[in-house]
Amino acid sequence: MSLVHLTTHPLPAIVGIMIKGNIVEYIDQQKIISAVILQEKKGKLRLLNENNREVNFSEKRLSHISQICLDTSISRDSIVTQLKQLTQNRKKLSEAIDIKELWEILHEESEDIDIETMTLFCFDPPLTSDHEAAVIRAFFHDRLYFKFNKIIFAPYTAEQVKTKKRQIKEAEKREILIQKGAAWINDVLNNKNGSNTRIDQNIIDVLKSYYLFNNDSASYLTARNIIKKSPLNSPEQLFNVFVKAGVWDQNENTNLLAMQIPTVFSRDVLEQEKNLASAQTNFFDDPLRKNLINTPLITIDGQSTLDFDDAISLENTETGYTLGIHIIDVDAYVKSNDPIDLAARDRASSIYMPDDKLPMIPPNLSENLCSLKENEIRPGISTIIKMNRFFKILEYDIVPSIIKVHTQMSYTEANLLNGKNDPITTLYKIATLLREKRLKAGAIQITLPEVNVWIEENQEIGYLKIDRENPARMLVSEMMIFANSLMAEFLANNNMPAVFRSQPAPKQRLFKGIETSLTLNFMQRKQLSRAMVGTDPEIHSGLGVKAYATATSPIRRYHDLLTQRQIKAIFGYHKAYSKAELENILQSISLTIANVGRVQASRKRYWIIKYLESMRGSTYEALVLDCHRDHYNVLIKEFMFEAKLPPSGIKLKYGDIVQVTIQHADARRDQLSLFV
């Protein structure tokens, strides 16, 4: 009796008696091998195969047993010669079988076909074991049309054959891609990837995906096989291959790619941007807007700022002052669910990095039409606050407006004017009183310096430690907090859902007022409760306000654009988002916002370590932040940069100041080694 089995799993037992000299076949490394039984004992066989090798085998693993026997008493070379001749005869017989033709005749039959019947379909009698073995060989090499189940043949359906053909074609394409990919890597490493070498973009995409996402890549199996056939030892080495081939820059922002943050705008977005830029909108025709173009607005920003979304004004009155905090009305141009709005939602925020800036909305809007540029008339949302001569708030109003910036100045310029000229001097006094009021209400002011990092045109890395408590920065910060809290109150009074921020009371309060100690500020920061975003107004203990909404940066943050639209809905400009709609949007962009924070932090970290690569042996002052069994967490004060410090025999504690030396820095691997 004969049996066929075409998988690598153990075969079922073969019925019948096997004796010395029986010719058998088995499958090894996807090949059918002919052999003769030299010895049989309780199902264990010793075989001599056609390759003149003796092997031990279980009878359960045989694919075919012939009824004929060889004389094992003849010489070994003669046996091997006969086995080879037998194999050639069976191969020749198998090549005469047209499996496709058989399938076309049989595939509509529902019954399975046994080996004896299939052999009769393939050959005319008289039939021998060679014919039966030839059938097995033919169906083993062409598995497209029939499924094997022990000694049974089952034709696939037409749909199954179509699917298998597609799979085979895809497998062939994949194998070609693997061979080409390995050859490309080899050419790059051997400097053969010149201008005459055609780069298959599909190969690049497969390898990029594997480098960025590893086993989560949809094509990781293909990429892994490319690397196996190439001179590389690990996926990490792909980065240098991409750099050498000119695919990536030496400082490629792979985190941006891995987080799949969009870096370009679609054609639809750019077309709408072009239409908006060329359209003439007369906001003076809007009866709801208050004309404030003669009110002297000031913007105060960093020297490199190009997108201005907020401005401040201060006017003297008979009874005191009129303070104005004015925000560009982005919604006047970007409507809910239009192409630009959907692209902004997809981005959720502008991204600012030392070497790049990715705006939330296209530059012709963020830096021009939707920017409060000097002497340009713009639509706005203005918060107007009436104060007496002692800066006590008498009343406030929030209105759609038409505004014009009269003066644009930097933080440095504003600081120079403070104490010398108005309105900066008076604005600073108001900001100081606003802060004092918040602190009395329980606000916790974390006063940690910030380090600004940038890349010069000559690719040198520049950095500057910024005191966020300097007068101009504090002034702007307090005015924005003030405006956001008033807008939150306005929304709450009108029962309007919006993007509200809240924060429960801290776990522990370590100081009141302003504290300049780095140690205490870091300790207090650890004690803060997690801030939350929701659609209902709640207390924000960290800021010391009863309600807080984000609405002052609609160019840069999608949260703020949403809230701005809710404010305008109160005036009847359009239908407001429902609470459920807002919650769905907030949920959909929450991961993107988290990724924006991660990519900004990681890119800043990258360039600081990159700077330190050239500072090996340099010493910096560091603050001990955490003590662990195998390391300390320290803050390198010069860069406000947190790093690990290995133990050195000197017992350190939280708050200690130590001198640390740069031992090794590798920005690409995110490595920084320090020693005391």
SVG drawing of the C-alpha trace seen along z (x, -y; Angstrom):
<svg xmlns="http://www.w3.org/2000/svg" viewBox="-27 -112 65 123">
<polyline fill="none" stroke="black" stroke-width="0.4" points="0.0,0.0 1.3,-3.5 0.8,-6.9 1.3,-10.5 2.0,-13.3 3.3,-16.7 3.9,-18.5 6.7,-18.5 4.5,-17.0 4.8,-13.3 2.9,-11.0 0.3,-8.5 1.3,-4.9 1.7,-2.9 -0.4,0.2 1.5,3.3 4.6,5.3 8.0,3.7 10.9,5.9 14.6,5.5 15.0,4.4 11.7,2.5 12.1,-0.6 10.7,-3.6 10.5,-7.4 10.6,-10.2 10.6,-14.0 13.7,-15.9 14.2,-19.6 11.3,-19.8 12.8,-17.0 11.5,-13.4 14.4,-11.0 14.5,-7.4 15.9,-4.8 16.1,-1.1 15.4,0.5 18.6,2.1 17.0,3.0 13.6,2.8 12.9,3.1 9.6,2.2 8.9,-0.6 12.4,-2.0 14.2,-1.8 17.8,-2.0 17.9,-3.3 20.4,-3.7 19.4,-6.6 20.1,-7.6 22.8,-10.0 24.8,-7.0 24.0,-8.0 22.7,-5.8 19.9,-7.4 17.7,-6.3 14.0,-6.8 10.6,-6.1 8.2,-4.3 5.6,-7.0 7.6,-9.6 7.7,-7.6 5.8,-9.1 5.7,-6.0 6.5,-2.3 7.0,-0.3 5.9,3.4 9.2,4.1 12.4,4.9 16.1,4.5 18.7,7.2 20.6,5.7 23.3,8.4 24.8,6.6 27.4,3.9 26.5,0.6 27.5,-1.3 25.1,0.9 22.2,0.3 22.8,-3.5 23.0,-3.3 19.7,-1.5 18.1,-4.0 19.2,-6.9 17.9,-5.2 14.6,-4.6 14.4,-8.2 15.0,-9.3 12.3,-7.0 9.8,-8.3 10.7,-12.0 10.2,-11.3 6.8,-9.7 5.7,-12.6 6.6,-15.2 4.0,-13.6 1.2,-14.4 -0.8,-17.6 -2.2,-18.5 -4.0,-21.6 -5.8,-19.6 -6.8,-17.0 -8.1,-19.8 -10.2,-21.3 -11.9,-17.9 -12.2,-17.1 -12.6,-20.3 -16.4,-20.5 -16.7,-17.0 -17.3,-17.1 -15.8,-13.7 -12.2,-13.1 -10.0,-11.0 -7.7,-8.2 -4.2,-7.5 -5.2,-4.4 -7.9,-6.3 -5.7,-9.3 -3.0,-7.0 -5.6,-5.6 -6.6,-9.1 -2.9,-9.8 -1.7,-6.6 -3.0,-3.7 -2.7,-0.2 -0.7,1.8 0.3,-0.3 3.3,0.2 4.6,-1.3 6.6,-3.7 3.4,-5.2 2.0,-5.7 5.2,-7.3 5.3,-9.5 1.8,-10.8 3.0,-11.7 6.0,-13.5 3.9,-15.5 1.4,-16.6 4.2,-17.4 5.8,-19.8 2.6,-21.4 0.4,-22.1 -1.7,-24.8 -4.7,-22.7 -5.1,-19.9 -5.0,-19.5 -3.4,-16.3 -4.9,-14.6 -2.9,-11.4 -3.6,-9.4 -6.5,-11.5 -6.5,-14.2 -9.1,-17.0 -9.3,-19.5 -9.5,-23.2 -12.4,-25.3 -11.9,-27.9 -11.9,-30.7 -9.3,-28.9 -7.0,-28.4 -7.4,-32.1 -6.4,-33.0 -3.4,-30.7 -2.2,-32.0 -2.3,-35.5 -0.4,-34.4 2.2,-32.7 2.6,-35.8 3.0,-37.9 5.5,-35.5 7.5,-35.7 7.4,-39.5 8.5,-39.4 11.4,-37.1 12.6,-39.4 12.3,-42.4 14.4,-40.5 17.1,-39.8 17.1,-43.3 17.1,-44.8 20.0,-42.8 21.9,-43.7 21.1,-47.4 22.4,-47.4 25.6,-45.6 26.1,-48.2 25.6,-51.1 28.1,-49.6 30.6,-49.1 30.1,-52.6 28.5,-51.2 25.3,-53.1 26.2,-55.9 23.9,-58.0 23.7,-55.1 22.1,-52.7 18.3,-52.8 16.8,-52.8 13.6,-50.9 11.4,-53.1 9.5,-50.1 12.7,-48.6 13.4,-51.9 9.9,-52.0 10.0,-48.4 13.4,-49.0 12.3,-52.4 9.2,-50.8 11.2,-48.0 13.7,-50.5 11.0,-52.7 8.5,-50.1 10.5,-46.9 8.1,-43.9 5.1,-46.2 5.9,-47.0 3.5,-45.5 6.5,-44.3 8.8,-43.2 9.2,-39.6 10.3,-40.9 12.7,-43.4 14.1,-40.9 14.9,-38.5 16.5,-41.4 18.8,-42.0 19.6,-38.3 20.8,-38.1 22.7,-41.4 26.0,-42.1 24.1,-43.8 23.8,-42.2 20.9,-44.2 18.1,-46.6 19.9,-49.5 22.6,-49.4 20.1,-50.5 20.3,-54.1 23.9,-54.4 22.9,-52.7 20.2,-55.3 22.6,-58.2 25.3,-56.8 22.7,-56.4 21.4,-59.9 18.0,-58.7 18.2,-60.3 20.2,-63.1 22.8,-62.4 20.5,-64.1 17.2,-62.7 14.3,-63.1 13.3,-59.5 10.9,-60.1 8.9,-62.3 8.7,-59.5 8.0,-56.8 5.1,-58.8 3.8,-59.4 3.3,-63.1 2.4,-64.8 5.1,-67.2 3.4,-68.4 0.0,-69.7 -2.2,-68.1 -3.0,-69.6 -6.6,-70.4 -5.2,-72.2 -2.7,-74.3 -5.4,-75.1 -7.7,-76.4 -4.9,-78.3 -4.3,-80.0 -8.0,-80.9 -8.1,-82.4 -5.0,-84.4 -6.4,-85.9 -10.0,-86.5 -11.0,-90.0 -13.0,-89.9 -14.4,-93.1 -14.8,-92.5 -16.2,-96.1 -19.5,-94.7 -19.9,-92.5 -22.3,-94.3 -21.2,-92.1 -17.6,-93.2 -16.3,-96.1 -14.0,-98.4 -10.8,-98.6 -8.3,-99.5 -7.4,-102.8 -6.7,-101.0 -2.9,-100.8 -2.2,-97.0 1.2,-95.6 2.6,-92.1 5.4,-90.8 7.1,-87.7 10.5,-86.0 12.8,-87.5 12.3,-84.6 8.5,-84.5 6.6,-84.6 3.1,-83.6 1.5,-86.2 -1.8,-85.1 -2.1,-87.5 -1.8,-91.2 -2.3,-93.5 -3.6,-97.1 -3.9,-99.5 -5.7,-102.9 -6.1,-105.5 -9.7,-106.5 -11.2,-109.1 -11.7,-106.5 -8.7,-104.3 -7.7,-102.0 -9.1,-99.8 -7.0,-96.7 -7.5,-94.7 -6.3,-91.2 -6.8,-90.4 -6.6,-87.1 -6.6,-86.5 -9.9,-85.1 -8.7,-82.0 -12.2,-80.8 -13.0,-83.8 -10.8,-82.0 -10.7,-78.3 -14.2,-76.8 -15.1,-73.6 -14.5,-70.5 -13.0,-72.3 -9.7,-70.9 -7.5,-73.2 -9.5,-72.5 -9.2,-68.7 -5.5,-69.0 -5.1,-71.1 -7.1,-68.5 -4.8,-65.8 -1.8,-67.7 -3.5,-69.0 -0.7,-71.5 2.2,-73.3 5.5,-71.7 8.6,-73.8 12.0,-72.0 15.5,-73.3 16.0,-72.4 12.5,-72.6 9.0,-74.0 5.8,-72.3 2.8,-74.7 -0.7,-73.4 -2.1,-75.5 -0.2,-76.4 2.4,-79.1 0.6,-81.6 -2.1,-81.6 -0.2,-81.1 2.5,-83.7 0.4,-86.1 -3.4,-86.1 -4.0,-84.6 -1.1,-86.4 -1.4,-89.8 1.2,-91.5 2.1,-95.1 -0.2,-97.6 -2.4,-94.8 -6.2,-94.8 -7.3,-91.5 -10.5,-89.9 -10.2,-89.2 -11.8,-88.1 -11.1,-90.7 -11.4,-90.6 -11.9,-94.2 -11.5,-94.8 -12.4,-98.0 -10.2,-98.8 -10.1,-101.7 -6.9,-103.6 -5.8,-100.9 -6.2,-98.2 -9.3,-96.8 -11.5,-95.0 -14.8,-96.7 -16.2,-94.8 -15.2,-92.9 -16.6,-92.1 -15.7,-89.6 -16.5,-90.8 -15.7,-89.9 -13.5,-92.7 -11.5,-94.3 -8.0,-95.0 -4.6,-96.3 -1.3,-95.9 0.5,-99.2 3.8,-98.0 5.6,-94.7 8.3,-94.2 10.5,-91.4 10.8,-90.3 14.2,-92.0 12.7,-95.3 9.8,-95.1 12.2,-94.4 14.2,-97.5 11.1,-99.7 9.8,-98.3 10.0,-101.0 10.8,-103.7 7.8,-103.9 4.1,-103.1 2.2,-101.1 4.8,-98.4 5.5,-99.7 1.8,-99.8 1.1,-96.5 3.8,-94.9 2.3,-96.4 -1.1,-94.9 0.5,-91.5 2.2,-91.6 -1.1,-92.2 -2.9,-89.5 -0.2,-87.0 -0.5,-88.0 -4.2,-87.5 -3.7,-84.0 -1.1,-83.1 -3.5,-84.2 -6.1,-82.0 -3.7,-79.0 -1.9,-79.0 1.5,-77.2 4.1,-79.0 6.8,-76.7 9.7,-78.9 12.1,-76.7 14.3,-78.3 13.9,-77.1 16.7,-76.4 16.1,-77.4 18.1,-75.4 18.5,-76.3 20.7,-75.4 22.6,-78.2 22.9,-78.4 26.4,-77.0 24.9,-74.0 26.4,-75.0 24.2,-74.4 23.2,-77.4 21.5,-77.5 20.3,-80.1 18.9,-79.7 15.8,-81.8 14.5,-83.2 10.7,-82.7 10.2,-85.1 11.8,-88.1 9.3,-91.0 8.2,-90.7 7.7,-87.0 5.8,-87.2 3.7,-90.0 2.6,-88.1 2.1,-84.9 -0.2,-86.6 -2.2,-88.4 -2.9,-85.1 -3.8,-83.3 -6.1,-86.2 -7.8,-86.2 -8.2,-82.4 -9.8,-82.5 -12.2,-85.3 -13.2,-83.4 -13.7,-80.3 -16.0,-82.2 -17.8,-83.7 -18.4,-80.2 -19.5,-78.8 -22.0,-81.6 -23.5,-80.8 -23.6,-77.1 -21.3,-76.4 -19.1,-73.3 -15.5,-74.1 -12.0,-72.8 -11.6,-73.4 -8.4,-72.6 -8.5,-71.7 -6.2,-70.5 -7.0,-69.1 -5.2,-70.4 -1.5,-69.2 -0.7,-66.2 1.5,-68.5 2.2,-72.2 5.9,-72.9 5.9,-76.7 3.8,-79.7 4.4,-82.6 7.5,-82.7 10.4,-80.2 13.6,-80.5 15.2,-77.3 15.6,-74.7 15.4,-71.9 12.2,-73.1 10.6,-73.7 11.4,-70.2 10.1,-68.8 6.9,-70.8 6.4,-69.8 6.4,-66.1 3.6,-66.9 1.3,-68.4 -1.8,-66.5 -2.3,-65.6 -3.9,-68.3 -7.0,-67.3 -8.8,-68.3 -12.6,-68.2 -15.7,-69.9 -17.0,-71.2 -15.5,-74.1 -13.7,-73.0 -11.2,-74.5 -7.6,-74.7 -5.7,-74.7 -2.3,-75.1 -3.3,-78.4 -5.5,-79.5 -8.6,-80.1 -12.2,-78.8 -12.3,-77.8 -9.7,-77.8 -10.1,-77.4 -7.5,-77.5 -8.3,-80.0 -5.3,-82.4 -3.3,-80.4 -5.7,-79.3 -2.9,-79.4 -0.9,-76.9 -3.3,-74.7 -6.4,-73.0 -7.9,-73.0 -7.8,-76.8 -9.4,-76.9 -12.3,-74.7 -12.9,-77.0 -12.7,-80.1 -15.5,-78.6 -17.6,-78.0 -17.2,-81.6 -18.3,-82.7 -21.2,-80.4 -22.5,-82.4 -22.7,-85.4 -24.6,-83.4 -21.8,-83.1 -22.5,-79.4 -23.8,-76.3 -21.8,-75.3 -20.2,-71.9 -22.3,-69.7 -20.7,-68.3 -20.5,-64.9 -19.0,-66.3 -16.3,-68.1 -15.5,-65.0 -15.2,-62.9 -12.8,-65.4 -10.7,-65.6 -10.5,-61.8 -9.5,-61.6 -6.6,-64.0 -5.4,-63.1 -2.7,-60.7 -1.5,-63.2 -1.1,-65.9 0.9,-63.5 3.1,-62.6 3.7,-66.3 5.0,-66.8 7.2,-63.7 8.7,-64.7 9.4,-68.3 11.1,-67.0 13.0,-64.2 14.3,-66.6 15.5,-69.1 17.2,-66.3 18.8,-65.0 20.4,-68.4 21.6,-69.0 23.3,-65.6 24.6,-66.4 26.2,-69.6 27.7,-67.5 29.3,-65.1 32.0,-67.7 32.3,-68.6 33.8,-65.3 35.8,-66.1 33.9,-69.3 32.5,-69.7 29.1,-71.1 27.3,-71.7 24.5,-69.2 21.6,-68.9 20.7,-65.5 17.0,-64.9 16.6,-61.2 18.6,-58.5 18.3,-54.9 20.1,-51.8 22.2,-51.6 22.2,-55.3 21.3,-58.9 19.0,-61.1 20.7,-64.5 19.9,-67.8 22.7,-69.4 21.8,-73.0 23.5,-74.6 21.0,-72.9 18.2,-72.0 18.9,-68.5 18.1,-65.4 20.5,-62.4 21.6,-59.3 24.8,-59.3 26.3,-56.0 27.4,-55.6 31.0,-56.7 31.7,-55.8 30.5,-59.2 27.2,-59.0 24.8,-61.6 21.4,-62.7 18.5,-64.7 19.4,-68.3 23.2,-67.9 25.1,-69.9 27.9,-68.0 30.4,-68.6 29.8,-66.1 32.1,-65.5 31.0,-64.4 32.5,-61.0 30.6,-59.9 27.7,-61.4 25.8,-59.8 22.7,-61.7 21.6,-59.0 21.5,-56.4 20.2,-58.8 23.3,-58.1 25.0,-60.4 27.6,-59.0 28.7,-61.2 31.0,-60.7 31.6,-62.8"/>
</svg>
